[in-house]
Amino acid sequence: MADKTLACKDCEKEFVFTEGEQAFYKEKGFENEPQRCPACRQAKKQQRNNNNRGFRR
């Protein structure tokens, strides 16, 4: 395996999908490569967390 350069589907910036990240994805059984850069993944996660706060019991 080697590092791969991917393009983020949200911001369209390029980011590196490292060998270590690829090994982690494979170990977890993930079949698809990430579609978002780390910054956009974090923003998406934060958005999900903010949307779910009103629905917790």
LUMROKE-597379 format. One record per residue (C-alpha): z, y, x. Coordinates in Angstrom, 1 decimal, always signed. Each point is the difference from the previous one (the first is absolute). Layout:
! LUMROKE-597379
> up/north/east
> Z/Y/X
...
//
This chain:
! LUMROKE-597379
> up/north/east
> +0.0/+0.0/+0.0
> -0.6/+3.6/+1.0
> +0.9/+3.4/-1.4
> -2.3/+1.1/-2.8
> -0.9/+3.5/-1.0
> +0.0/+0.4/-3.8
> -0.7/+2.9/-2.4
> +2.6/+1.0/-2.6
> -1.3/-0.1/-3.5
> +2.1/+3.0/-1.0
> -0.4/+2.6/+2.8
> -3.0/-1.7/+1.8
> +1.6/+0.4/+3.4
> -0.2/-2.8/+2.5
> +3.1/-2.0/+0.9
> +0.7/-2.9/+2.3
> +0.9/-3.4/-1.5
> +1.8/-1.4/+3.1
> +0.1/-3.6/+1.1
> +3.7/-0.1/-0.8
> -0.6/+1.3/-3.6
> -2.8/-2.6/-0.4
> +2.4/-2.8/+1.1
> +2.6/+1.3/-2.5
> -2.5/+0.0/-2.8
> -1.2/-3.5/+0.9
> +3.6/-1.2/+0.2
> +0.8/+1.4/-3.5
> -3.2/-1.6/-1.4
> -1.7/+3.3/-0.7
> -3.8/-0.6/-0.1
> -1.2/+3.7/-0.2
> +0.2/+2.6/+2.6
> +1.9/+3.2/-0.9
> -2.2/+2.6/-1.8
> +2.2/+3.0/+0.7
> +1.3/+1.6/+3.2
> +3.7/-0.1/+0.7
> +0.5/+3.6/-1.3
> -1.8/-0.7/-3.3
> +1.8/-3.4/-0.4
> +3.3/+1.9/+0.4
> -1.1/+2.7/-2.5
> -1.1/-2.7/-2.5
> +3.3/-1.8/+0.4
> +2.0/+3.3/-0.6
> -2.1/+0.7/-3.0
> +0.8/-3.4/-1.5
> +3.7/+0.4/+0.7
> +0.0/+3.4/-1.7
> -1.8/-1.3/-3.0
> +2.4/-2.9/-0.4
> +3.2/+2.0/+0.2
> -0.1/+1.0/-3.7
> -0.4/-3.6/-1.1
> +2.9/-1.7/+1.8
> +3.0/-1.1/-2.1
//
